[in-house]
């Protein structure tokens, strides 16, 4: 991973306030560029996130959130994103 890549978040190191902020951000952050522009980060395909993991996530909050989504999906815990996806489908 490139030296300026976002640091990966360890689930055990995230406190309640950080979880709340991550959840709120994931409800609104959308991919700002590329093939999946305007899609919620939690709905990005695994292969796309895997490519970024190999090449390096973007810098800043976008990269942090993409790395978080990648880690959750690779851990097989993507069901935590279901409420966000349901909310998106309802148009909330």
Secondary structure in CASP SS format (residue, H / E / C, confidence):
PFRMAT SS
TARGET T0000
AUTHOR 0000-0000-0000
METHOD secondary structure of the structure
MODEL  1
X C 1.00
X C 1.00
X C 1.00
X C 1.00
X C 1.00
X C 1.00
X C 1.00
X C 1.00
X C 1.00
X C 1.00
X H 1.00
X H 1.00
X H 1.00
X C 1.00
X C 1.00
X H 1.00
X H 1.00
X H 1.00
X H 1.00
X H 1.00
X H 1.00
X H 1.00
X H 1.00
X H 1.00
X H 1.00
X H 1.00
X H 1.00
X H 1.00
X C 1.00
X E 1.00
X C 1.00
X C 1.00
X C 1.00
X C 1.00
X C 1.00
X C 1.00
X C 1.00
X C 1.00
X C 1.00
X E 1.00
X H 1.00
X H 1.00
X H 1.00
X C 1.00
X C 1.00
X H 1.00
X H 1.00
X H 1.00
X H 1.00
X H 1.00
X H 1.00
X H 1.00
X H 1.00
X H 1.00
X H 1.00
X C 1.00
X C 1.00
X C 1.00
X C 1.00
X H 1.00
X H 1.00
X H 1.00
X H 1.00
X H 1.00
X H 1.00
X H 1.00
X H 1.00
X H 1.00
X H 1.00
X H 1.00
X H 1.00
X H 1.00
X H 1.00
X H 1.00
X C 1.00
X C 1.00
X C 1.00
X H 1.00
X H 1.00
X H 1.00
X H 1.00
X H 1.00
X H 1.00
X H 1.00
X H 1.00
X H 1.00
X H 1.00
X H 1.00
X H 1.00
X H 1.00
X C 1.00
X C 1.00
END
